[in-house]
Amino acid sequence: MRRCLGSNRGFALLTRLEPAAALKLRKALTGFELEYNERAKVLAAHAAEYRASKGARCAGLLTAGTSDIPVAEEAALVMTHMGCRVERGTTSGSPDCTGCWSPSPVSSRTAPTCS
C-alpha cells in the first residue's frame, strides 16, 4: 500500500474492506488522506497532492434493486478515480425488469454521452 501511495500516482483503493480493518489502516497510514466508504467497503488513500483526473467521460451505472448497491458504489469509486463522471440509477427491485426502461440503439461509430 505504501508503495502505491509513494508512486507517481500517489493513490490506492482497497476494496472489500470491513470497517474494523479500515480503522486499523487509518491508524497505521499516517501522512496520507484516507476516506472510507462504508456502503461500498472501500478505503481510498492518497497523497495530499493527488487529484482525481477530470475527464469528459461519463459512465452509467444501473442497479437492479438494493442488494446491488454496495458493489455498484465500489465500481463508481473506481470509475470516478479513472476520470469518469458517474450517473447512477436503480430499478424498483422487481426481479422482472420488463418495461423498466427502453433501450435505445447506439451506433458503433458514436459513443453515448451523459448530459
SULTAQUI-V836065 format. One record per pair of residues at least 4 apart in sequence whose C-alpha atoms are under 6 Angstrom apart, sorted by the first residue. I is the first residue (numbers start at 1). GAP is how many residues later the second one is. D is the distance in Angstrom with one decimal. If there is no record, write none. Layout:
i = (I | I)
gap = (GAP | GAP)
d = (D | D)
//
This chain:
i = (2 | 5 | 5 | 6 | 10 | 10 | 11 | 11 | 12 | 13 | 13 | 14 | 14 | 15 | 16 | 17 | 17 | 25 | 32 | 32 | 33 | 33 | 34 | 34 | 35 | 35 | 36 | 36 | 37 | 37 | 39 | 40 | 40 | 40 | 52 | 53 | 54 | 55 | 57 | 58 | 58 | 58 | 58 | 59 | 60 | 60 | 61 | 62 | 62 | 62 | 63 | 63 | 64 | 64 | 64 | 65 | 65 | 65 | 69 | 76 | 79 | 80)
gap = (4 | 5 | 6 | 4 | 36 | 37 | 34 | 35 | 33 | 30 | 31 | 28 | 29 | 27 | 25 | 24 | 25 | 4 | 14 | 15 | 12 | 13 | 10 | 11 | 8 | 9 | 6 | 7 | 4 | 5 | 31 | 30 | 33 | 34 | 29 | 30 | 29 | 28 | 27 | 26 | 27 | 28 | 56 | 27 | 26 | 27 | 27 | 26 | 27 | 28 | 5 | 27 | 26 | 27 | 29 | 26 | 27 | 28 | 4 | 4 | 5 | 4)
d = (6.0 | 4.1 | 5.1 | 5.5 | 5.4 | 5.2 | 5.8 | 4.3 | 5.3 | 5.7 | 4.7 | 5.5 | 5.1 | 4.5 | 5.1 | 5.0 | 5.9 | 5.8 | 5.7 | 5.1 | 5.6 | 5.3 | 5.7 | 4.5 | 5.7 | 5.2 | 5.8 | 4.3 | 5.6 | 5.3 | 5.5 | 4.5 | 5.2 | 5.0 | 5.1 | 4.6 | 4.7 | 4.8 | 4.9 | 5.0 | 4.6 | 5.8 | 5.8 | 5.0 | 5.9 | 4.8 | 4.9 | 6.0 | 4.7 | 5.3 | 5.7 | 4.6 | 5.8 | 5.1 | 5.6 | 5.7 | 5.9 | 3.7 | 6.0 | 6.0 | 5.4 | 4.9)
//
